[in-house]
Structures are given as C-alpha cells and as structure tokens.
C-alpha cells in the first residue's frame, strides 16, 4: 500500500497543495490542533498510509495551477500610507478571518488590496495568493438563496459552513433544506433573522457529540473570555477529564462555536460570541445545570483571586491589576450570581475580599460599597477572614465618603 508519512513530508505536501492547516484538517477529518501536532512531530500521524493516499488524491484533483501568485501592481500607490497601515495590521492579526474593502467603483480597492497582501504575505505562515472564484449560474443561484435563507448574517453563514470539508454552495443549500421547517415558525414576535440564526445554532449543536455538547453548555456561564485552564475547571466534571475538555474545545473551535484570540501580552484566550453564549446559557438552563456551572465558575474565580491577591503588595501589582481587568466581566458575573437566590453569598464575599484593592486602584468606590454592603448583609455573620477584610475595606470607603458623616448608622448597621 505504500510507505507512511513523516512530519516534515506532511508539512511540505500541505504547502505544496497551497492549503492552510484548517483546510487540510477538514479534508482529513481531524482538528487543526491535531494536524499542527502531527507537523511538529508532537504526535504520531494516525493511519499515515491513508493520509498519504488522501494527499495524493488531493494532488490529483488540482486540475489547474493553484495558488495563483499575486499579480504585480500596475503602478505605485500614492497617498495611501494610512490605509495601508490599517489594512496590513488587520491582515496580520490572527483573530481576523475576513477583511472586506468597500468603496465606489474606481476608488482603487483592488490596487490597495494587492499592495497590502504583498506586504503582509511575508508575515503569514502560508503566504498569500489570488483566489479566482468561478461563479457559475448554478452557483450564483445557490449563493443568493443561502444569503436570503440566512438573512445575510455572517455568523449564521459561518456556522452553516463550519462542519466537515468546505461545502459547495449547492451542498450548503441542501444542508439548510434538510433542517426541519427552516428557519422555523418560532415566536412570531421574534425577528426573522434571529429565528434563522437559532435554526443554524440548533443544527450545529445537534452535530456535536455528547461531551462537546456538555462542555459547550457549561461555557455559557463565562462572560467575556477565558483560558483553557478556566474551561477545564468550570466545564469539566473533574481535573482527570482535562483531556476530554481539551478535545471538546477543539471540536467547538472547528465548528466556529468558539473564537480563539490573543491578548496584547501574547496569551491565548477563548470566547463565545454573544449570540452563541446566550444560546449555550439557554441550553444550560433548560438542562437544569446553570446553578452548578455558575457555582463552579465562582469557585474557580475565588481560587484564582485568592492565589493572586498577594501580588497587590509587591512589584507584580500592575500586572495583577491588568489580569483582573481582563477577567472583570467574569468577576462581576460571579458576584451577581452569588447574590442571587440560588447563589452562595459566602463565596461571593471571599471573591470580593480578594479583589477589594482592584476597586481602590481603578477608582470605583461606588461599586465596591454596593457589592461589599450587599454581600456582608447576605452572608453568614460568623467571623471569617473574608468578612474582616470586607469590613475594613467598607469602613475605609465609608470614612472617605461624605454620606457617612451624615448617616453613619447606615454603615454601622452593616457591620
């Protein structure tokens, strides 16, 4: 049947085909992360003989030379330095998947795009090429119908095309036709575009395996971004299941249900776009798992903030402040949950006590007073370090507030 395949040869064959890791992974039925590990020789290539045969087949399918090299510019761009800088920055940003130039005919969109691509090509692992799109009459009809059916929503279009190998327009339209009553009658008070997105989200969710479905729902408790460690702590049934959560995240990323991005410091983080997060949370509520997941979310944040609180007192103070700022949406969501009927006020008080200096340094005394006062009133009156820290912080805030001198009994009642 032929020899297997080495990591070096796999990468060379992929580049020779002009394919990104995501594209080849979709063709082979693996995740981009798995393919990247194969190419770095971090993991043995599964069924390497079959992978070689698949690469041979893809090579045979390349009937026309591809990629088409970028054409040389007809003339030098003049007076477009600002646009070039902005466009190049977008093209080299890992989280940006699509950049569209708009403008009147003859404004120079094509010339600007080609110049920016030529400049950015050296900063992309797979370079840059010209894609020639042959839009036949049959394709044009299918593309138009897809856009109408999905109300032109970019997220719905991406989700619809995310599963498996990239489909042709006709294949994608057939997928939408297979959805029951697409886009579904739903609630007549809900806008049509929302019903369209909901139908595609239902479809994407149904295609997930049970583990990925469970992880996806639990990730709905995050507000803003999170890293993989947080995902394992909140979405996994236990530390021993970290590998299964990691695999589920790869599946969700491939399905465009999770977005990966980098912080200015280079750390990798994940997030669910807000419509997707709302859908995941809705699924979690329906499954009866919201309170448990929200409790795990709050408990993880308590462990994290208590472990880092000492940084407020040393040279890592500003770094820790930035880390808290990156998680502030999650912190506020956990504090709000702790004050809810199903929440844990004692846990919330520990969280507020550990991050109390954040409010001082960010100049947010009103938020601190409101939260500390509510948590002290709702939590157990038994002596505890968190209660002591909260009372000290609230006392300092009270003394610096003119309202205290007019109504000190209001603050004393909390204590």
C-alpha positions in Angstrom: 0.0 0.0 0.0 3.0 2.3 0.2 5.1 3.9 3.0 3.9 6.0 5.8 4.4 9.8 6.2 6.8 11.9 8.2 6.0 15.2 9.9 8.4 17.1 7.6 6.8 15.5 4.5 3.3 16.2 5.7 4.0 19.9 6.1 5.8 20.0 2.7 2.9 18.3 1.0 0.3 20.6 2.6 2.2 23.7 1.5 2.7 22.3 -2.0 -1.1 21.9 -2.2 -1.5 25.6 -1.1 -3.7 24.6 1.8 -3.8 26.0 5.4 -3.8 23.7 8.3 -7.5 24.3 8.8 -8.3 23.4 5.2 -6.3 20.2 5.2 -7.6 19.2 8.6 -11.1 19.5 7.3 -10.2 17.3 4.3 -8.7 14.6 6.5 -11.4 14.8 9.1 -9.2 15.8 12.0 -8.9 19.1 14.0 -6.4 21.8 13.1 -4.8 21.2 16.5 -4.2 17.6 15.7 -2.7 18.4 12.3 -0.4 21.0 13.8 0.9 18.4 16.4 1.5 16.0 13.5 3.5 18.6 11.7 5.5 19.4 14.8 6.1 15.7 15.4 4.5 16.0 18.8 2.1 13.2 18.0 2.3 10.2 15.7 0.4 10.5 12.5 -2.7 8.3 12.7 -3.1 6.0 9.7 -0.2 7.7 8.0 -0.6 5.5 4.9 -4.2 6.6 4.5 -3.1 10.2 5.0 -0.6 9.8 2.2 -3.2 8.4 -0.1 -5.5 11.3 0.7 -2.8 13.8 -0.1 -2.1 12.0 -3.4 -5.8 12.3 -4.2 -5.9 16.0 -3.4 -2.9 16.5 -5.6 -4.7 14.7 -8.5 -7.7 17.0 -8.0 -5.6 20.1 -8.6 -6.5 20.3 -12.3 -5.4 23.9 -12.6 -2.3 25.5 -11.1 -3.0 26.9 -7.6 -2.4 29.1 -5.8 -2.3 31.8 -8.3 0.5 34.2 -7.5 -0.3 37.8 -6.7 -0.1 40.0 -9.8 2.5 42.8 -9.9 1.0 46.2 -9.2 0.4 48.4 -12.3 1.6 51.5 -10.5 2.9 52.6 -7.1 0.3 53.6 -4.6 0.4 57.3 -3.6 -1.1 58.9 -0.6 -2.4 55.6 0.9 0.0 55.2 3.8 -2.7 55.4 6.5 -5.0 52.9 4.7 -2.0 50.5 4.0 -1.0 50.6 7.7 -4.6 49.8 8.9 -5.2 47.1 6.3 -1.8 45.4 6.9 -2.5 45.4 10.7 -5.8 43.6 10.1 -4.3 41.1 7.7 -1.6 40.1 10.2 -4.0 39.8 13.1 -4.5 36.1 13.9 -8.1 36.6 15.0 -9.2 38.4 11.8 -10.7 35.9 9.3 -12.1 38.2 6.7 -11.4 41.8 5.6 -13.7 43.5 3.0 -12.8 46.7 1.3 -15.8 48.8 0.2 -15.9 52.0 -1.9 -17.1 53.5 -5.1 -16.0 51.9 -8.4 -12.6 53.1 -9.5 -11.6 54.2 -6.0 -8.6 51.8 -6.0 -9.8 49.0 -3.8 -8.1 46.2 -5.9 -4.8 48.1 -6.0 -4.8 48.7 -2.3 -5.8 45.1 -1.5 -3.0 43.7 -3.7 -0.4 46.1 -2.2 -1.4 45.2 1.3 -1.4 41.5 0.6 2.1 41.7 -0.9 3.3 43.5 2.2 1.6 41.1 4.6 2.4 37.9 2.8 5.8 37.6 4.5 4.2 37.7 7.9 1.8 34.8 7.2 2.9 31.2 7.6 1.1 30.2 4.3 1.9 33.4 2.4 -0.8 35.0 0.2 -2.3 34.1 -3.1 -5.0 35.2 -5.5 -8.2 33.2 -5.4 -10.1 33.1 -8.6 -13.8 32.4 -8.0 -15.7 30.9 -10.8 -19.3 31.8 -10.1 -21.4 29.8 -12.5 -25.1 30.5 -12.9 -25.9 27.4 -10.8 -23.5 28.7 -8.0 -24.9 32.2 -8.2 -28.4 30.9 -7.6 -27.4 28.8 -4.7 -25.3 31.6 -3.1 -28.1 34.0 -3.4 -30.6 31.6 -1.9 -28.3 30.8 1.0 -27.9 34.6 1.8 -31.6 35.0 1.7 -32.3 32.0 3.9 -29.8 33.1 6.5 -30.7 36.8 6.2 -27.1 37.7 5.3 -26.0 37.1 8.9 -22.2 36.5 8.8 -22.2 34.3 12.0 -25.1 32.1 10.6 -23.2 31.7 7.3 -20.0 30.7 9.0 -21.7 28.2 11.3 -23.6 26.7 8.5 -20.4 26.0 6.5 -18.2 25.0 9.5 -18.8 21.3 9.8 -16.6 18.9 7.8 -14.9 19.7 4.5 -15.8 23.1 2.9 -19.1 22.5 1.0 -20.0 23.8 -2.4 -22.9 26.4 -2.5 -25.3 23.7 -3.7 -24.2 21.3 -0.8 -24.6 24.0 1.7 -28.1 24.9 0.4 -29.0 21.2 0.6 -27.9 21.2 4.3 -30.3 24.1 5.0 -33.1 22.4 3.2 -32.6 19.3 5.4 -33.3 21.4 8.5 -36.9 20.8 9.7 -39.1 23.8 8.9 -36.1 26.1 8.4 -36.0 28.8 9.6 -38.9 27.6 11.7 -42.1 29.4 12.7 -40.8 30.1 16.2 -42.3 33.0 18.1 -43.9 35.5 15.7 -42.6 38.3 17.9 -39.0 37.3 17.3 -37.4 38.9 14.2 -36.9 36.6 11.2 -33.0 37.0 11.4 -33.0 35.8 14.9 -35.0 32.7 14.0 -32.6 32.0 11.2 -29.6 32.1 13.5 -31.4 30.0 16.1 -32.1 27.3 13.5 -28.4 27.1 12.5 -27.3 27.1 16.1 -29.7 24.2 16.8 -28.2 22.3 13.9 -24.6 23.0 14.9 -25.4 21.8 18.5 -27.1 18.6 17.3 -24.0 17.7 15.3 -21.8 17.8 18.4 -21.0 14.6 20.4 -22.4 14.5 24.0 -19.2 15.6 25.6 -18.8 18.6 23.4 -22.5 19.5 24.0 -22.0 19.4 27.7 -18.8 21.5 27.6 -20.5 24.0 25.2 -23.4 24.5 27.6 -21.2 25.0 30.6 -19.1 27.5 28.8 -22.2 29.7 28.6 -21.6 30.8 32.2 -18.5 32.7 31.2 -18.9 36.4 30.5 -16.2 37.7 28.2 -13.1 35.5 27.5 -11.5 32.6 29.3 -8.4 30.4 29.0 -8.3 26.6 28.7 -7.5 26.2 32.4 -10.6 28.0 33.4 -12.6 26.0 30.8 -11.4 22.7 32.4 -12.2 24.0 35.9 -15.7 25.1 35.0 -16.8 22.8 32.1 -15.1 19.6 33.1 -16.6 17.1 35.6 -13.1 16.9 37.2 -9.4 17.5 36.7 -9.0 14.0 35.4 -11.2 14.9 32.5 -8.9 17.8 31.3 -8.1 15.9 28.1 -11.7 15.4 27.1 -12.5 19.1 27.7 -9.4 20.0 25.6 -10.7 17.8 22.8 -14.2 19.3 23.1 -12.7 22.8 22.8 -11.0 21.7 19.5 -14.3 20.4 18.2 -16.2 23.6 19.2 -13.4 25.8 17.6 -13.6 23.8 14.4 -17.4 24.3 14.4 -16.9 28.1 14.8 -18.8 28.0 18.1 -15.6 29.2 20.0 -13.4 32.0 18.8 -9.6 32.0 19.7 -7.7 35.2 20.2 -4.5 36.5 21.8 -4.1 39.2 24.5 -1.7 42.0 24.0 0.7 40.0 26.1 0.5 37.0 23.8 -1.6 34.8 26.0 -4.2 32.6 24.2 -7.8 33.1 25.2 -11.2 31.8 24.0 -14.6 33.2 23.9 -18.1 32.6 22.7 -19.7 35.4 20.6 -22.6 36.9 22.4 -25.4 35.2 20.4 -23.6 31.9 20.8 -23.1 32.4 24.5 -26.7 33.3 25.1 -27.7 30.2 23.2 -25.3 28.0 25.3 -26.7 29.5 28.5 -30.2 28.9 27.4 -29.4 25.3 26.7 -27.7 25.1 30.2 -30.8 26.5 31.9 -33.1 24.0 30.1 -30.8 21.1 31.1 -31.0 22.3 34.8 -27.3 22.8 35.0 -27.0 26.6 35.4 -26.6 26.8 39.2 -24.0 24.0 39.3 -21.9 25.5 36.5 -22.3 29.1 37.9 -21.1 27.7 41.3 -18.0 26.1 39.7 -17.4 29.4 37.8 -17.5 31.4 41.1 -15.4 28.8 42.9 -12.7 28.9 40.2 -12.6 32.7 40.4 -12.3 32.6 44.2 -9.3 30.3 44.0 -7.7 32.4 41.3 -8.1 35.7 43.0 -7.1 34.5 46.4 -4.0 32.9 45.0 -3.1 36.2 43.3 -4.1 38.7 46.0 -0.6 38.9 47.4 0.6 40.5 44.1 -1.1 43.7 45.2 1.7 44.1 47.8 4.7 43.5 45.5 6.3 44.5 42.2 3.7 42.5 40.3 0.9 44.8 41.4 0.3 46.4 38.0 0.5 43.1 36.2 -2.1 41.6 38.6 -4.3 44.6 38.1 -4.3 44.0 34.3 -5.1 40.3 34.8 -8.1 41.3 37.0 -9.2 43.8 34.3 -9.1 41.0 31.7 -11.4 38.9 33.9 -13.7 41.7 35.2 -16.7 40.6 33.2 -16.4 37.1 34.7 -15.8 38.5 38.2 -18.9 40.7 38.0 -21.0 37.9 36.7 -19.8 35.6 39.6 -20.5 38.3 42.2 -24.0 38.9 40.7 -24.7 35.1 40.8 -23.5 34.9 44.5 -26.2 37.5 45.4 -29.0 35.6 43.6 -31.5 33.3 45.2 -29.6 30.2 44.2 -26.1 31.8 44.8 -23.6 31.5 47.5 -23.1 34.8 49.3 -20.2 33.4 51.5 -18.4 32.5 48.3 -19.1 35.9 46.8 -17.8 37.6 49.9 -14.5 35.7 49.6 -14.3 36.8 46.0 -15.0 40.5 46.8 -12.5 40.5 49.7 -9.7 39.1 47.5 -10.2 41.7 44.8 -11.0 44.6 47.1 -7.9 46.5 46.1 -9.0 46.4 42.5 -11.8 48.9 43.2 -9.4 51.2 45.1 -6.9 51.3 42.3 -9.4 51.6 39.5 -11.3 54.4 41.3 -14.6 52.5 41.6 -15.7 53.2 45.2 -19.5 53.1 44.5 -19.3 49.6 43.0 -17.2 48.4 45.9 -19.6 49.9 48.5 -22.7 48.5 46.9 -21.2 45.0 46.5 -19.5 44.7 49.9 -22.5 46.0 51.7 -24.9 43.6 49.9 -22.5 40.6 50.5 -21.9 41.4 54.1 -25.7 41.6 54.7 -26.4 38.4 52.8 -23.5 36.2 54.0 -23.0 34.4 57.3 -22.3 36.7 60.3 -19.8 34.2 61.7 -16.2 35.6 62.0 -14.1 34.8 58.9 -11.0 36.4 57.3 -13.1 37.5 54.2 -15.6 39.2 56.4 -12.9 41.0 58.3 -11.2 42.3 55.1 -14.6 43.3 53.7 -15.5 45.3 56.8 -12.1 47.0 56.8 -12.5 48.0 53.2 -16.1 49.1 53.6 -15.0 51.2 56.7 -12.3 52.9 54.7 -14.7 53.7 51.9 -17.3 55.0 54.4 -14.9 57.4 56.1 -13.8 58.8 52.7 -17.5 59.4 51.8 -19.4 62.5 52.9 -22.6 60.4 53.2 -21.0 58.6 56.1 -20.8 61.7 58.2 -24.5 62.4 57.6 -25.8 58.9 58.2 -23.0 56.8 59.9 -25.7 54.4 61.4 -26.3 53.0 57.9 -22.8 51.8 57.6 -22.7 50.6 61.3 -25.8 48.5 60.7 -24.0 46.5 58.0 -21.1 45.8 60.4 
